[in-house]
Amino acid sequence: MIKFDSVDFLYNTPVGRALLKVLVRKNVSRIGGKILNSSPSKVAVPYFIKKYDIDLSDCEKNKFNSFNDFFTRKKKYDISFKDGNLISPCDSFLSIYKVNGKEFKIKNCMYTVDRLLRSKKLAEKFKDGYVFVFRLEPRHYHRYIYFQDGEILKERRIEGVLHSVRPAAYENHKVFVENSREYVLMKNDDLGFFVQMEVGALMVGKIHNHKTQPKVKKGQEKGYFEFGGSTIIVLFEKDKVKPADSISDKCDTGFEIPVKLGSIIGSYTK
C-alpha cells in the first residue's frame, strides 16, 4: 500500500503548491490555533497519545481542556548539569552545520546568517562558526529551555510565513529565513556571543516565550510551541564549541540525530 505524505504532496505537486500559498499564511494558522484551543478539540487527544505512544506519567497533569492544553503539557523533570557540557534545549532531531564565512547549506538551499538574523552587523560575530538545528516533530515535547547561563543582550521577533519544517519542505524552500521567528542574543564568559532562535512552522501560529530578567540560568524554561512541527536554531561563534564526536560524525554524513532535552551534545572549547 502506498502511504500518502501530505507534506510531500504540498511541496512537490502542482496542486499541492497552489494550496500551499494559502496554508502558509499566518491568518490560516491562527484559525487552526483557535480550533485547537477550543474545548471540543480535546477529543483528538486519545488518538494522538495512541498514535505517538506518548507517556503522561511524568507530566504535571493528565487531564486537559483542549488539544493545545495537552500539546503544551509540562513535564516534571530535574536536569543536572556539569560545567563545560553543551546540552540540548529540547527534544528533537539535531543536525549541525559549519558556517563557511557567513553562509551555510541545508539540503539544497544556501543560507546566510545575516538573512537569518536580519542583521549584517550581528552576522559578523558568527563568521565561520556553527549552526545547530533542532527540528521538533509533533510527537516531541514542545517546551524548551535555555541551554546555557547568560545575559540577554537583544530580543527580536521577525514576521514571516509558516512553512513546514519537514525535510520535504526545505529541500527547495529557504524556510528558516521565510518563516516567522524569534531570537535572543546572549553572552557569557564560556561561549562569548550566541543566539537561540525559535522558528514557527505550518500550523504553529504561536511561539510562546516567557518574559524574564536579563540574566537567565541554564535549564530555565524559555518557552513552548503550540501544535505542529517547529525548529530551534542555535548559533555559535568560531572556535567556541566542539560537537560530541558521536553526533558530529553522523551529522557530517547528512543524518539528523535524535536528542533529548538536557542531553549532552558537545563541549566548550577553552
Secondary structure, DSSP 8 states (H G I E B T S, - for coil): -----HHHHHHHSHHHHHHHHHHTSHHHHHHHHHHHTSGGGGGGHHHHHHHHT---TTBS-S--SSHHHHHT--B-------TTEEE-SSSEEEEEEE-BTTEEEETTEEEEHHHHHT-HHHHGGGTT-EEEEEEE-TTS--EEE-SS-EEEEEEEEE--B----SHHHHTTS-HHHHB-EEEEEEEETTTEEEEEEEE--TT---EEE----SEE-TT-EEEEE-SS-EEEEEEE-TTSEEE-HHHHHHHTTT--EEE-TT-EEEEE--
